[in-house]
C-alpha cells in the first residue's frame, strides 16, 4: 500500500471544507434561536439546551459529512 499525496490533499480539503460549513451552519442556527445559546449553557447551566445543541451539532455534522463525501 503506497502513500498517495493526492488522496491526502483531497482528505484535507474536504475536512477543512466540512469544518467551515459546519461552523457557518452553527452560527446561523445560533442567530435563529431567540436566546443566547452560549449564555444559557455556560452562565445559566441549562443542561437541556446543551443536550439539544449537542444533538443539533451532530445532525449538522452528519448532513455535511454525507454532502461532502
C-alpha positions in Angstrom: 0.0 0.0 0.0 1.6 3.2 -1.1 1.0 6.8 0.2 -0.8 8.9 -2.3 -0.3 12.7 -1.8 -3.3 13.5 -3.9 -5.6 11.4 -1.7 -4.2 13.0 1.4 -4.7 16.5 0.0 -8.3 15.7 -1.0 -9.0 14.5 2.5 -7.5 17.7 4.0 -9.5 19.9 1.6 -12.8 18.1 2.4 -12.1 18.1 6.1 -11.4 21.8 6.0 -14.5 22.5 3.9 -16.6 20.4 6.2 -15.4 22.3 9.3 -16.1 25.7 7.6 -19.6 24.7 6.5 -20.3 23.2 10.0 -19.1 26.5 11.6 -21.3 28.6 9.4 -24.3 26.4 9.9 -23.9 26.5 13.7 -23.6 30.3 13.7 -26.7 30.6 11.5 -28.7 28.3 13.9 -27.4 30.3 16.9 -28.7 33.5 15.3 -32.1 31.9 14.5 -32.7 30.9 18.1 -34.4 33.5 20.3 -31.9 33.1 23.2 -28.1 33.4 23.5 -27.1 29.7 23.4 -23.7 30.3 24.9 -25.0 32.4 27.7 -27.8 29.9 28.5 -25.5 26.9 28.5 -22.4 28.4 30.3 -23.8 31.0 32.6 -27.2 29.6 33.4 -26.1 25.9 33.2 -29.1 24.9 31.1 -28.4 21.2 30.6 -31.5 20.5 28.4 -30.4 23.2 26.0 -26.8 21.9 26.0 -28.1 18.4 25.1 -30.3 19.9 22.3 -27.4 21.9 20.9 -25.2 18.8 21.0 -27.7 16.7 19.1 -28.2 19.6 16.6 -24.5 19.7 16.1 -24.3 16.0 15.5 -27.1 16.3 12.9 -25.4 19.2 11.1 -22.2 17.2 11.1 -23.8 14.1 9.7 -25.5 16.1 6.9 -22.3 17.9 6.0 -20.3 14.6 6.1 -22.8 13.0 3.7 -22.8 16.0 1.4 -19.0 16.3 1.3 -18.4 12.6 0.9 
